[in-house]
Amino acid sequence: MIEPQPEETSDDENKDEALYPPDPNGPTLAEALQQVAALNKQVADLTKQAAEAQDKMLRALADAENTRRRAERDRTDSAKFSVTAFARDLLTVSDNLRRALNAIPSDHRDANEQLNTIYEGVEATERELLRVFEKNSISKIEPLNQKFDPNLHEVIFEIPSADKEPGIILQVVEPGYMIHERLLRPARVGVAKNDGGSAAGSTIDQEV
């Protein structure tokens, strides 16, 4: 009868056992798998926390950038529109200068040298005021014969007209003004109304 021979071990296995002998007190295979699973869960939790922290950091940076841009825009607007209230008060001065000039007929100026001198002085004052307006980016809106724009114009009355498209501005009661790209005062106008009515027109807004 042939007796079974003991299994032969390689030299490498013998060396491993000699260098790293089995620890009888070490964890079992099931315990080792549980430890690995717990470590994997810790890694996953830390990865999630790192991603959340990065997302919060990016959001904070975006909020800070938006705040910086708003502050910069506010500073720019403050510099551009700081004279808005003062400019609006000066519009009345400009209106009165123009009314004074329109109240002096050209034939009266020709007949009266002193009156003509006063006219020229008022006219020069108006030009200087408009130059100051232009220097501060204040521009006049004179929309005669243009299409009515509710963003820039205010209708005071309608004028029946057979040869003009409805909504065309036929009369400027009071010019409007812009300061930079912002409306300072709308132009107050009369617009065409092609309805075959009376030429006297119908008042929309009695306030002048």
Backbone as CSV, one residue per row, in Angstrom:
resi,resn,N_x,N_y,N_z,CA_x,CA_y,CA_z,C_x,C_y,C_z
1,MET,0.858,-1.210,0.000,0.000,0.000,0.000,0.876,1.236,0.000
2,ILE,0.518,2.158,-0.894,1.331,3.378,-1.037,0.813,4.427,-0.094
3,GLU,1.650,4.911,0.795,1.265,5.943,1.747,1.310,7.311,1.079
4,PRO,0.322,8.231,1.386,0.342,9.587,0.786,1.563,10.368,1.239
5,GLN,2.151,11.021,0.282,3.334,11.810,0.560,2.938,13.202,1.018
6,PRO,3.625,13.812,1.963,3.316,15.206,2.387,3.552,16.176,1.250
7,GLU,2.660,17.222,1.227,2.779,18.244,0.168,4.079,18.998,0.322
8,GLU,4.697,19.229,-0.808,5.947,19.979,-0.804,5.642,21.464,-0.851
9,THR,6.389,22.214,-0.112,6.236,23.673,-0.126,7.431,24.276,-0.819
10,SER,7.158,25.394,-1.508,8.240,26.048,-2.231,9.121,26.813,-1.255
11,ASP,10.272,27.130,-1.724,11.205,27.906,-0.900,10.632,29.269,-0.561
12,ASP,9.876,29.909,-1.530,9.322,31.246,-1.282,8.284,31.189,-0.177
13,GLU,7.436,30.126,-0.184,6.416,30.028,0.849,7.051,29.823,2.210
14,ASN,8.118,29.035,2.219,8.822,28.811,3.487,9.420,30.117,4.004
15,LYS,9.946,30.925,3.079,10.527,32.207,3.492,9.452,33.135,4.034
16,ASP,8.248,33.193,3.358,7.168,34.063,3.821,6.703,33.663,5.205
17,GLU,6.589,32.358,5.425,6.146,31.910,6.734,7.181,32.219,7.800
18,ALA,8.437,32.163,7.388,9.485,32.462,8.355,9.509,33.948,8.699
19,LEU,9.302,34.785,7.653,9.342,36.238,7.892,8.045,36.739,8.513
20,TYR,6.900,36.237,8.083,5.597,36.693,8.553,4.812,35.501,9.082
21,PRO,5.147,35.028,10.224,4.429,33.861,10.775,2.987,34.235,11.069
22,PRO,2.035,33.336,10.908,0.616,33.610,11.189,0.431,34.054,12.626
23,ASP,-0.458,35.063,12.796,-0.743,35.567,14.136,-1.974,34.853,14.668
24,PRO,-1.787,34.031,15.655,-2.956,33.289,16.161,-3.986,34.208,16.808
25,ASN,-3.545,35.387,17.227,-4.474,36.338,17.872,-5.061,37.351,16.875
26,GLY,-4.690,37.270,15.605,-5.162,38.209,14.594,-6.626,38.024,14.271
27,PRO,-7.218,38.994,13.507,-8.634,38.909,13.166,-8.914,37.764,12.210
28,THR,-10.109,37.286,12.302,-10.543,36.265,11.354,-10.813,36.930,10.007
29,LEU,-11.039,36.101,8.992,-11.315,36.641,7.652,-12.562,37.515,7.664
30,ALA,-13.597,37.118,8.370,-14.840,37.910,8.425,-14.601,39.253,9.096
31,GLU,-13.800,39.222,10.176,-13.492,40.476,10.864,-12.669,41.401,9.979
32,ALA,-11.726,40.824,9.263,-10.900,41.638,8.353,-11.750,42.279,7.268
33,LEU,-12.733,41.524,6.733,-13.619,42.083,5.705,-14.468,43.212,6.265
34,GLN,-14.912,43.040,7.518,-15.683,44.101,8.163,-14.850,45.363,8.340
35,GLN,-13.584,45.198,8.719,-12.692,46.347,8.882,-12.471,47.056,7.545
36,VAL,-12.292,46.279,6.493,-12.102,46.870,5.165,-13.353,47.649,4.752
37,ALA,-14.536,47.060,5.002,-15.782,47.749,4.658,-15.933,49.052,5.438
38,ALA,-15.552,49.018,6.725,-15.637,50.230,7.545,-14.681,51.300,7.029
39,LEU,-13.480,50.878,6.634,-12.512,51.846,6.089,-13.019,52.427,4.772
40,ASN,-13.610,51.578,3.947,-14.152,52.076,2.678,-15.267,53.094,2.921
41,LYS,-16.102,52.824,3.939,-17.172,53.767,4.266,-16.595,55.093,4.750
42,GLN,-15.524,55.038,5.569,-14.870,56.268,6.037,-14.306,57.061,4.859
43,VAL,-13.697,56.347,3.921,-13.156,57.011,2.735,-14.270,57.681,1.937
44,ALA,-15.392,56.957,1.787,-16.520,57.526,1.037,-17.075,58.755,1.750
45,ASP,-17.202,58.672,3.098,-17.711,59.816,3.865,-16.771,61.016,3.752
46,LEU,-15.470,60.756,3.856,-14.499,61.854,3.755,-14.505,62.463,2.361
47,THR,-14.667,61.618,1.343,-14.731,62.129,-0.039,-15.951,63.014,-0.230
48,LYS,-17.095,62.569,0.351,-18.323,63.369,0.264,-18.161,64.695,0.993
49,GLN,-17.564,64.659,2.189,-17.344,65.889,2.949,-16.419,66.843,2.206
50,ALA,-15.389,66.278,1.563,-14.460,67.122,0.805,-15.171,67.778,-0.378
51,ALA,-16.044,67.007,-1.052,-16.791,67.567,-2.184,-17.735,68.667,-1.717
52,GLU,-18.426,68.436,-0.560,-19.318,69.463,-0.022,-18.554,70.709,0.391
53,ALA,-17.380,70.510,0.999,-16.567,71.662,1.393,-16.100,72.447,0.177
54,GLN,-15.722,71.740,-0.896,-15.295,72.420,-2.119,-16.447,73.196,-2.748
55,ASP,-17.659,72.574,-2.738,-18.833,73.253,-3.292,-19.141,74.526,-2.508
56,LYS,-19.078,74.439,-1.159,-19.314,75.619,-0.335,-18.263,76.698,-0.599
57,MET,-17.011,76.275,-0.779,-15.950,77.244,-1.046,-16.184,77.951,-2.379
58,LEU,-16.574,77.173,-3.412,-16.830,77.768,-4.726,-18.023,78.727,-4.672
59,ARG,-19.056,78.340,-3.906,-20.219,79.226,-3.763,-19.832,80.515,-3.031
60,ALA,-18.999,80.361,-1.993,-18.558,81.548,-1.252,-17.735,82.465,-2.142
61,LEU,-16.868,81.878,-2.980,-16.070,82.689,-3.904,-16.964,83.389,-4.922
62,ALA,-17.993,82.666,-5.406,-18.910,83.279,-6.375,-19.691,84.420,-5.732
63,ASP,-20.154,84.209,-4.487,-20.880,85.271,-3.776,-19.984,86.488,-3.553
64,ALA,-18.728,86.231,-3.194,-17.793,87.331,-2.974,-17.554,88.104,-4.268
65,GLU,-17.454,87.378,-5.390,-17.234,88.043,-6.680,-18.462,88.854,-7.074
66,ASN,-19.659,88.289,-6.848,-20.888,89.034,-7.159,-21.007,90.288,-6.296
67,THR,-20.631,90.157,-5.024,-20.664,91.318,-4.132,-19.689,92.384,-4.605
68,ARG,-18.511,91.951,-5.039,-17.507,92.905,-5.524,-18.019,93.619,-6.774
69,ARG,-18.641,92.864,-7.680,-19.154,93.468,-8.904,-20.292,94.443,-8.610
70,ARG,-21.192,94.061,-7.661,-22.275,94.981,-7.300,-21.728,96.259,-6.690
71,ALA,-20.722,96.111,-5.830,-20.130,97.291,-5.214,-19.469,98.175,-6.269
72,GLU,-18.801,97.547,-7.231,-18.154,98.314,-8.302,-19.200,99.023,-9.150
73,ARG,-20.317,98.315,-9.445,-21.391,98.937,-10.226,-22.034,100.089,-9.467
74,ASP,-22.218,99.887,-8.159,-22.802,100.954,-7.338,-21.894,102.178,-7.310
75,ARG,-20.574,101.945,-7.209,-19.632,103.080,-7.219,-19.678,103.806,-8.557
76,THR,-19.750,103.013,-9.644,-19.814,103.618,-10.978,-21.101,104.427,-11.144
77,ASP,-22.244,103.828,-10.729,-23.524,104.534,-10.843,-23.539,105.788,-9.978
78,SER,-22.938,105.697,-8.794,-22.900,106.854,-7.901,-22.127,107.997,-8.540
79,ALA,-21.028,107.641,-9.195,-20.225,108.680,-9.863,-20.964,109.253,-11.071
80,LYS,-21.672,108.391,-11.812,-22.344,108.833,-13.033,-23.603,109.639,-12.751
81,PHE,-24.348,109.241,-11.709,-25.659,109.831,-11.494,-25.744,110.668,-10.221
82,SER,-24.603,111.057,-9.677,-24.603,111.842,-8.440,-25.235,113.221,-8.626
83,VAL,-25.227,113.740,-9.862,-25.769,115.084,-10.117,-27.208,115.022,-10.624
84,THR,-27.843,113.868,-10.544,-29.181,113.702,-11.133,-30.186,114.703,-10.558
85,ALA,-30.270,114.787,-9.236,-31.260,115.688,-8.618,-30.962,117.141,-8.973
86,PHE,-29.693,117.513,-8.940,-29.321,118.890,-9.278,-29.621,119.184,-10.747
87,ALA,-29.311,118.231,-11.607,-29.567,118.419,-13.036,-31.058,118.564,-13.307
88,ARG,-31.869,117.762,-12.610,-33.322,117.849,-12.814,-33.846,119.239,-12.415
89,ASP,-33.265,119.815,-11.382,-33.675,121.175,-10.978,-33.278,122.200,-12.032
90,LEU,-32.139,121.977,-12.680,-31.670,122.923,-13.689,-32.490,122.867,-14.980
91,LEU,-33.228,121.788,-15.179,-34.041,121.691,-16.393,-35.070,122.810,-16.456
92,THR,-35.592,123.199,-15.318,-36.549,124.300,-15.285,-35.895,125.601,-15.753
93,VAL,-34.636,125.806,-15.377,-33.905,126.996,-15.827,-33.763,126.965,-17.341
94,SER,-33.406,125.791,-17.885,-33.278,125.659,-19.334,-34.607,125.924,-20.033
95,ASP,-35.698,125.388,-19.463,-37.023,125.621,-20.053,-37.373,127.102,-20.073
96,ASN,-37.095,127.793,-18.975,-37.442,129.214,-18.892,-36.610,130.060,-19.848
97,LEU,-35.344,129.700,-20.032,-34.512,130.420,-20.999,-35.071,130.259,-22.412
98,ARG,-35.489,129.055,-22.758,-36.041,128.825,-24.090,-37.371,129.560,-24.252
99,ARG,-38.205,129.573,-23.217,-39.475,130.312,-23.302,-39.231,131.807,-23.493
100,ALA,-38.220,132.333,-22.804,-37.895,133.754,-22.956,-37.450,134.057,-24.382
101,LEU,-36.668,133.158,-24.973,-36.214,133.374,-26.350,-37.375,133.274,-27.333
102,ASN,-38.256,132.300,-27.107,-39.399,132.143,-28.023,-40.405,133.280,-27.898
103,ALA,-40.373,133.998,-26.771,-41.338,135.083,-26.558,-40.935,136.367,-27.273
104,ILE,-39.728,136.416,-27.827,-39.268,137.630,-28.504,-39.266,137.388,-30.014
105,PRO,-40.233,137.919,-30.759,-40.276,137.727,-32.218,-39.056,138.357,-32.895
106,SER,-38.682,137.782,-34.018,-37.491,138.259,-34.733,-37.679,139.690,-35.246
107,ASP,-38.913,140.056,-35.645,-39.121,141.413,-36.159,-38.976,142.451,-35.051
108,HIS,-39.314,142.085,-33.808,-39.122,143.004,-32.688,-37.633,143.183,-32.397
109,ARG,-36.865,142.130,-32.554,-35.419,142.240,-32.315,-34.775,143.139,-33.362
110,ASP,-35.266,143.007,-34.598,-34.700,143.831,-35.663,-35.012,145.311,-35.450
111,ALA,-36.173,145.588,-34.860,-36.582,146.972,-34.666,-36.039,147.582,-33.373
112,ASN,-35.559,146.778,-32.483,-35.103,147.278,-31.179,-33.735,146.666,-30.872
113,GLU,-32.696,147.482,-30.972,-31.337,146.983,-30.761,-31.124,146.515,-29.330
114,GLN,-31.701,147.242,-28.376,-31.532,146.851,-26.978,-32.189,145.482,-26.710
115,LEU,-33.376,145.287,-27.292,-34.061,144.003,-27.128,-33.265,142.874,-27.785
116,ASN,-32.653,143.179,-28.914,-31.824,142.182,-29.596,-30.599,141.820,-28.761
117,THR,-30.037,142.818,-28.080,-28.882,142.545,-27.210,-29.280,141.628,-26.053
118,ILE,-30.462,141.906,-25.469,-30.952,141.034,-24.389,-31.164,139.613,-24.911
119,TYR,-31.736,139.518,-26.109,-31.987,138.202,-26.707,-30.668,137.438,-26.873
120,GLU,-29.671,138.100,-27.392,-28.375,137.451,-27.623,-27.735,137.022,-26.303
121,GLY,-27.925,137.832,-25.248,-27.387,137.458,-23.941,-28.062,136.221,-23.375
122,VAL,-29.392,136.182,-23.498,-30.123,135.006,-23.016,-29.749,133.781,-23.843
123,GLU,-29.594,133.966,-25.129,-29.227,132.860,-26.012,-27.842,132.312,-25.653
124,ALA,-26.919,133.217,-25.352,-25.576,132.788,-24.955,-25.624,132.026,-23.627
125,THR,-26.481,132.483,-22.710,-26.637,131.784,-21.425,-27.190,130.380,-21.648
126,GLU,-28.158,130.249,-22.555,-28.716,128.934,-22.851,-27.653,128.011,-23.447
127,ARG,-26.845,128.539,-24.367,-25.781,127.725,-24.969,-24.795,127.251,-23.913
128,GLU,-24.455,128.133,-22.982,-23.512,127.761,-21.927,-24.108,126.683,-21.021
129,LEU,-25.398,126.827,-20.713,-26.048,125.832,-19.872,-26.082,124.473,-20.577
130,LEU,-26.399,124.472,-21.864,-26.418,123.224,-22.620,-25.016,122.624,-22.729
131,ARG,-24.002,123.477,-22.774,-22.624,122.977,-22.813,-22.277,122.279,-21.491
132,VAL,-22.746,122.873,-20.386,-22.529,122.243,-19.078,-23.273,120.909,-19.006
133,PHE,-24.495,120.884,-19.550,-25.243,119.629,-19.599,-24.454,118.566,-20.366
134,GLU,-23.966,118.946,-21.518,-23.224,117.995,-22.350,-21.968,117.496,-21.639
135,LYS,-21.294,118.394,-20.928,-20.080,118.018,-20.193,-20.385,116.971,-19.139
136,ASN,-21.602,117.005,-18.592,-22.010,116.046,-17.563,-22.878,114.932,-18.134
137,SER,-22.763,114.708,-19.442,-23.462,113.608,-20.134,-24.976,113.727,-20.023
138,ILE,-25.470,114.964,-20.063,-26.912,115.215,-20.078,-27.280,115.678,-21.483
139,SER,-28.124,114.909,-22.147,-28.473,115.214,-23.533,-29.974,115.476,-23.661
140,LYS,-30.311,116.341,-24.619,-31.704,116.731,-24.809,-32.400,115.758,-25.755
141,ILE,-33.675,115.484,-25.468,-34.513,114.663,-26.333,-35.490,115.584,-27.044
142,GLU,-35.331,115.718,-28.368,-36.231,116.544,-29.181,-36.789,115.656,-30.295
143,PRO,-37.887,114.966,-30.022,-38.341,113.887,-30.911,-39.344,114.301,-31.984
144,LEU,-39.299,115.534,-32.431,-40.256,115.985,-33.435,-40.189,115.085,-34.674
145,ASN,-41.382,114.657,-35.161,-41.534,113.804,-36.342,-41.004,112.384,-36.133
146,GLN,-40.749,112.014,-34.900,-40.345,110.643,-34.603,-41.536,109.850,-34.081
147,LYS,-41.390,108.532,-34.048,-42.440,107.660,-33.522,-42.464,107.750,-32.000
148,PHE,-43.664,107.799,-31.435,-43.803,107.880,-29.984,-43.194,106.657,-29.307
149,ASP,-42.392,106.901,-28.276,-41.753,105.847,-27.497,-42.132,106.059,-26.032
150,PRO,-42.940,105.151,-25.447,-43.378,105.360,-24.062,-42.234,105.373,-23.058
151,ASN,-41.069,104.856,-23.445,-39.918,104.874,-22.548,-39.227,106.233,-22.508
152,LEU,-39.508,107.085,-23.516,-38.827,108.373,-23.612,-39.787,109.561,-23.656
153,HIS,-41.040,109.309,-24.008,-41.974,110.416,-24.257,-43.237,110.257,-23.409
154,GLU,-43.866,111.404,-23.171,-45.144,111.438,-22.457,-46.150,112.184,-23.328
155,VAL,-47.237,111.519,-23.692,-48.254,112.136,-24.559,-49.118,113.078,-23.734
156,ILE,-49.227,114.313,-24.202,-50.075,115.309,-23.552,-51.410,115.446,-24.287
157,PHE,-51.356,115.384,-25.615,-52.587,115.473,-26.403,-52.358,114.796,-27.751
158,GLU,-53.475,114.551,-28.458,-53.435,113.966,-29.798,-53.909,114.996,-30.816
159,ILE,-53.331,114.945,-31.998,-53.668,115.884,-33.063,-54.124,115.078,-34.276
160,PRO,-55.417,115.171,-34.640,-55.875,114.466,-35.844,-55.075,114.914,-37.068
161,SER,-54.612,113.953,-37.855,-53.816,114.273,-39.035,-54.090,113.235,-40.109
162,ALA,-54.371,113.703,-41.303,-54.680,112.806,-42.409,-53.428,112.296,-43.108
163,ASP,-52.306,113.010,-42.985,-51.098,112.630,-43.729,-49.977,112.116,-42.841
164,LYS,-50.235,111.925,-41.566,-49.205,111.409,-40.660,-49.678,110.103,-40.029
165,GLU,-48.758,109.196,-39.881,-49.064,107.921,-39.238,-49.421,108.151,-37.771
166,PRO,-50.437,107.476,-37.257,-50.782,107.635,-35.835,-49.582,107.320,-34.944
167,GLY,-49.376,108.175,-33.945,-48.248,107.987,-33.038,-47.021,108.802,-33.398
168,ILE,-47.025,109.442,-34.560,-45.904,110.317,-34.926,-46.003,111.605,-34.110
169,ILE,-44.891,112.045,-33.575,-44.876,113.250,-32.730,-44.904,114.490,-33.621
170,LEU,-45.951,115.301,-33.447,-46.128,116.504,-34.252,-45.781,117.776,-33.489
171,GLN,-45.748,117.686,-32.186,-45.444,118.875,-31.390,-44.716,118.468,-30.109
172,VAL,-43.663,119.219,-29.789,-42.922,118.988,-28.547,-43.267,120.125,-27.597
173,VAL,-44.035,119.818,-26.578,-44.417,120.823,-25.589,-43.245,121.144,-24.670
174,GLU,-42.504,120.107,-24.309,-41.373,120.268,-23.399,-40.342,119.197,-23.745
175,PRO,-39.112,119.580,-24.060,-38.109,118.574,-24.428,-37.766,117.671,-23.246
176,GLY,-37.358,116.464,-23.559,-36.912,115.536,-22.524,-35.395,115.547,-22.418
177,TYR,-34.884,114.870,-21.398,-33.435,114.815,-21.189,-33.028,113.421,-20.706
178,MET,-31.845,113.011,-21.136,-31.206,111.788,-20.661,-29.947,112.167,-19.884
179,ILE,-29.620,111.379,-18.855,-28.331,111.508,-18.184,-27.637,110.164,-18.332
180,HIS,-26.558,110.157,-19.090,-25.925,108.915,-19.533,-26.991,108.096,-20.255
181,GLU,-27.208,106.836,-19.847,-28.215,106.014,-20.515,-29.540,105.989,-19.755
182,ARG,-29.692,106.853,-18.765,-30.893,106.849,-17.916,-31.761,108.074,-18.231
183,LEU,-33.079,107.859,-18.231,-34.009,108.954,-18.509,-34.052,109.915,-17.326
184,LEU,-33.812,111.189,-17.623,-33.882,112.219,-16.589,-35.278,112.833,-16.550
185,ARG,-35.831,113.096,-17.737,-37.195,113.616,-17.837,-37.744,113.258,-19.208
186,PRO,-38.966,112.725,-19.283,-39.519,112.397,-20.601,-39.906,113.658,-21.363
187,ALA,-39.838,113.578,-22.676,-40.312,114.682,-23.510,-41.841,114.652,-23.525
188,ARG,-42.445,115.803,-23.330,-43.908,115.904,-23.313,-44.360,116.361,-24.701
189,VAL,-45.199,115.536,-25.327,-45.433,115.714,-26.759,-46.906,115.604,-27.116
190,GLY,-47.213,116.082,-28.342,-48.498,115.849,-28.974,-48.280,114.936,-30.162
191,VAL,-49.126,113.928,-30.330,-48.925,112.929,-31.376,-50.074,112.932,-32.363
192,ALA,-49.799,112.416,-33.558,-50.807,112.347,-34.613,-51.852,111.287,-34.284
193,LYS,-53.085,111.625,-34.623,-54.207,110.698,-34.461,-55.031,110.734,-35.733
194,ASN,-54.858,109.742,-36.572,-55.513,109.736,-37.878,-56.887,109.083,-37.766
195,ASP,-57.837,109.857,-37.203,-59.184,109.311,-37.030,-60.260,110.171,-37.693
196,GLY,-59.801,111.187,-38.434,-60.771,112.033,-39.117,-61.525,112.956,-38.207
197,GLY,-61.023,113.148,-36.961,-61.710,114.023,-36.014,-61.352,115.470,-36.217
198,SER,-61.734,116.285,-35.247,-61.497,117.720,-35.309,-60.026,118.013,-35.171
199,ALA,-59.537,119.017,-35.875,-58.123,119.397,-35.828,-57.728,119.986,-34.503
200,ALA,-58.696,120.263,-33.650,-58.370,120.843,-32.351,-57.672,119.841,-31.456
201,GLY,-57.899,118.537,-31.743,-57.210,117.521,-30.955,-57.971,117.195,-29.691
202,SER,-57.609,116.066,-29.105,-58.240,115.654,-27.847,-57.177,115.548,-26.784
203,THR,-57.404,116.179,-25.679,-56.413,116.199,-24.608,-56.395,114.858,-23.890
204,ILE,-55.198,114.288,-23.695,-55.020,113.054,-22.944,-54.634,113.365,-21.523
205,ASP,-53.761,114.323,-21.375,-53.290,114.687,-20.035,-53.375,116.199,-19.916
206,GLN,-54.243,116.661,-19.048,-54.443,118.094,-18.913,-53.285,118.798,-18.238
207,GLU,-52.430,118.056,-17.553,-51.315,118.692,-16.821,-50.221,119.068,-17.804
208,VAL,-49.809,120.318,-17.814,-48.755,120.816,-18.711,-47.621,121.318,-17.865
